[in-house]
C-alpha cells in the first residue's frame, strides 16, 4: 500500500531517492563508506570493476548531493579521503535494508 503522508506535488519519493543514489555504483560507494572513511585507491580495491573515471564521476556527484565529504590533505603525493556526511549517514537504514534483502536474494537465487 503506497504511503501518502507526503506532498504528492513534490513528486514520487522513490524516484527522488533513486535520482540521488541510483545507478550501478553510488549505493555501493555509500555502502563502503557507511562504516569507515576510505581513500580513493581503497575504494578502487573494494570495487575492482569500477573504472578510475567512473569512480571519480560518482564521488563528485555524491559530493554535490552532500552525501559524501572529500577531505584533501596538503601533502605530496596528495592524500584524499572520502566519508559520509551527517546527511549521508541518514541513508544507513536504507543501505542496511538493501544489504539484508540482497543476502536473502542471493541465498534464494542460488538454491
C-alpha positions as CSV (number, residue, x, y, z in Angstrom):
1,X,0.0,0.0,0.0
2,X,1.5,3.4,-1.0
3,X,2.2,5.9,1.7
4,X,0.6,9.2,1.2
5,X,1.9,11.2,4.2
6,X,3.9,13.5,1.9
7,X,3.1,16.2,-0.6
8,X,2.3,14.4,-3.9
9,X,3.1,17.7,-5.7
10,X,6.8,17.2,-4.8
11,X,6.9,14.1,-6.9
12,X,7.5,10.4,-6.2
13,X,9.7,9.9,-3.1
14,X,11.2,6.6,-4.5
15,X,12.1,8.4,-7.7
16,X,13.7,11.2,-5.8
17,X,15.7,8.7,-3.8
18,X,16.9,6.8,-6.8
19,X,17.8,10.0,-8.6
20,X,20.3,10.7,-5.8
21,X,21.6,7.1,-5.0
22,X,20.5,5.1,-8.1
23,X,22.7,3.6,-10.7
24,X,25.2,0.8,-10.5
25,X,27.8,2.4,-8.3
26,X,26.5,5.1,-6.0
27,X,24.8,2.7,-3.5
28,X,27.9,0.5,-3.4
29,X,30.2,3.5,-2.7
30,X,27.9,4.7,0.0
31,X,27.7,1.2,1.5
32,X,31.5,1.0,1.7
33,X,31.7,4.5,3.3
34,X,29.0,3.6,5.8
35,X,31.4,2.1,8.3
36,X,34.7,3.9,7.6
37,X,36.5,6.7,5.8
38,X,38.3,5.5,2.7
39,X,40.9,6.9,0.3
40,X,40.3,6.8,-3.4
41,X,42.5,3.7,-4.0
42,X,40.9,1.9,-1.1
43,X,37.6,2.3,-2.8
44,X,39.0,1.0,-6.0
45,X,40.3,-2.0,-4.2
46,X,36.9,-2.9,-2.7
47,X,35.3,-2.2,-6.1
48,X,37.7,-3.6,-8.7
49,X,35.2,-3.5,-11.5
50,X,34.7,0.3,-11.4
51,X,37.0,2.4,-13.6
52,X,39.0,5.3,-12.3
53,X,37.0,7.7,-14.3
54,X,33.6,6.3,-13.2
55,X,34.6,6.3,-9.5
56,X,35.7,10.0,-9.8
57,X,32.4,10.9,-11.5
58,X,30.3,9.1,-9.0
59,X,32.2,10.6,-6.0
60,X,31.7,14.1,-7.4
61,X,28.0,13.5,-7.8
62,X,27.7,12.2,-4.3
63,X,29.7,15.2,-3.1
64,X,27.3,17.6,-4.9
65,X,24.4,15.8,-3.3
66,X,26.0,16.4,0.1
67,X,26.1,12.7,0.9
68,X,29.9,12.4,0.7
69,X,32.6,14.6,2.1
70,X,36.0,14.9,0.4
71,X,39.0,15.9,2.6
72,X,42.3,16.8,0.9
73,X,45.5,16.7,2.9
74,X,48.2,19.1,1.8
75,X,51.0,16.6,1.2
76,X,52.9,15.1,-1.7
77,X,51.5,13.0,-3.2
78,X,48.1,14.4,-2.3
79,X,46.1,12.3,0.2
80,X,42.3,12.5,-0.3
81,X,39.8,10.8,2.0
82,X,36.1,10.2,1.5
83,X,33.5,9.8,4.2
84,X,29.8,10.1,4.6
85,X,28.4,13.4,5.7
86,X,25.9,13.5,8.5
87,X,23.3,13.8,5.8
88,X,24.8,10.7,4.1
89,X,24.6,8.8,7.4
90,X,20.8,9.2,7.2
91,X,21.0,6.6,4.4
92,X,22.3,4.0,6.8
93,X,18.9,2.2,7.4
94,X,18.2,2.3,3.6
95,X,21.6,0.7,2.8
96,X,21.3,-1.8,5.6
97,X,17.9,-2.9,4.4
98,X,19.3,-3.3,0.8
99,X,22.1,-5.4,2.2
100,X,19.7,-7.7,4.2
101,X,17.4,-8.1,1.2
102,X,20.4,-8.8,-1.1
103,X,21.7,-11.5,1.2
104,X,18.3,-13.2,1.2
105,X,18.0,-12.8,-2.6
106,X,21.4,-14.3,-3.2
107,X,20.5,-17.3,-0.9
108,X,17.2,-17.8,-2.7
109,X,18.6,-17.5,-6.2
110,X,21.4,-19.9,-5.6
111,X,19.1,-22.7,-4.5
